[in-house]
């Protein structure tokens, strides 16, 4: 049997770790709620922007053509990898990295989060831009450099396709890695993104129901300066919105993944400390019994 | 008319106003009650919300869009 002292120090260590993981769990829960709220706040904008897009594109009878929607033969591909800055989030980052292995042939990489940068640089991929520090609360303004880089490269024909690998937040317990095409723009896909802005279940889920499209079919609008200019100004905004939304969703996923991981860690610590306490008590009792036997034995020998 | 100003961070302004003055790509315009439906893109400048009793409220704008619909609703999307 282990000595009392070593059992005691092990018990203390396990309890300390349990406390830390418990604290991290609570922190992640709060951050997750904030991240979901941020995603929700951007919903009215996404919604209005899409309505506007609908109205503008209706003016063009045979499909609107914008520079960002141009699909050309794919010679070069850009992959945007969205991961977390910090670890201890269960399989959150490994899941993403597993998907990246399918895209090793891509020509350019842009990473969001330190973990993605470390992974891609380590593999020798061509990482052209790195972003980090968006893990907690990303501001729309902060995401602008990323969106601008993606759009610029596409317009200058540096790449003909931009793909984002990020985590899709479905519920607190369920996140999945999604591969999405950002450019060339597909209006149907943008519409889908707007729908995804609301979580499937939980506190905000009821908003999903009252998201019916209000399509009023009039195109009696004055356009200033012109419909095509309005459209070409609107599309980059939608791409920006989509990228911002990717980041928000990855944040919500990261925090919920961490919360779940930390919860199982603290549960485990609790169980372990129970076992060790039992062992400790047994060892202590064994010590006492041994001492009594010694005393009684000595006494019998003396009389 | 009913004015709604929305950014990616949520609604910035919502309420009944008399007029809205803003710089657009085609020049500065003021939208008053029952303006004809219009869609326009905004450029860098200051927007002025004219409320009842002539009280004015300025708001900086980087870029964005405005849409006036038939039912006297003005929606402004800003960055």
Boltz contact constraints between the chains, C-beta under 6 A:
constraints:
  - contact:
      token1: [A, 41]
      token2: [B, 9]
      max_distance: 6.0
  - contact:
      token1: [A, 41]
      token2: [B, 10]
      max_distance: 6.0
  - contact:
      token1: [A, 42]
      token2: [B, 8]
      max_distance: 6.0
  - contact:
      token1: [A, 44]
      token2: [B, 6]
      max_distance: 6.0
  - contact:
      token1: [A, 45]
      token2: [B, 6]
      max_distance: 6.0
  - contact:
      token1: [A, 45]
      token2: [B, 8]
      max_distance: 6.0
  - contact:
      token1: [A, 48]
      token2: [B, 6]
      max_distance: 6.0
  - contact:
      token1: [A, 48]
      token2: [B, 75]
      max_distance: 6.0
  - contact:
      token1: [A, 48]
      token2: [B, 77]
      max_distance: 6.0
  - contact:
      token1: [A, 49]
      token2: [B, 77]
      max_distance: 6.0
  - contact:
      token1: [A, 52]
      token2: [B, 67]
      max_distance: 6.0
  - contact:
      token1: [A, 140]
      token2: [B, 8]
      max_distance: 6.0
  - contact:
      token1: [A, 220]
      token2: [B, 37]
      max_distance: 6.0
  - contact:
      token1: [A, 221]
      token2: [B, 37]
      max_distance: 6.0
  - contact:
      token1: [A, 221]
      token2: [B, 39]
      max_distance: 6.0
  - contact:
      token1: [A, 222]
      token2: [B, 36]
      max_distance: 6.0
  - contact:
      token1: [A, 222]
      token2: [B, 38]
      max_distance: 6.0
  - contact:
      token1: [A, 223]
      token2: [B, 39]
      max_distance: 6.0
  - contact:
      token1: [A, 224]
      token2: [B, 24]
      max_distance: 6.0
  - contact:
      token1: [A, 224]
      token2: [B, 26]
      max_distance: 6.0
  - contact:
      token1: [A, 224]
      token2: [B, 40]
      max_distance: 6.0
  - contact:
      token1: [A, 225]
      token2: [B, 25]
      max_distance: 6.0
  - contact:
      token1: [A, 225]
      token2: [B, 26]
      max_distance: 6.0
  - contact:
      token1: [A, 230]
      token2: [B, 39]
      max_distance: 6.0
  - contact:
      token1: [A, 230]
      token2: [B, 41]
      max_distance: 6.0
  - contact:
      token1: [A, 233]
      token2: [B, 41]
      max_distance: 6.0
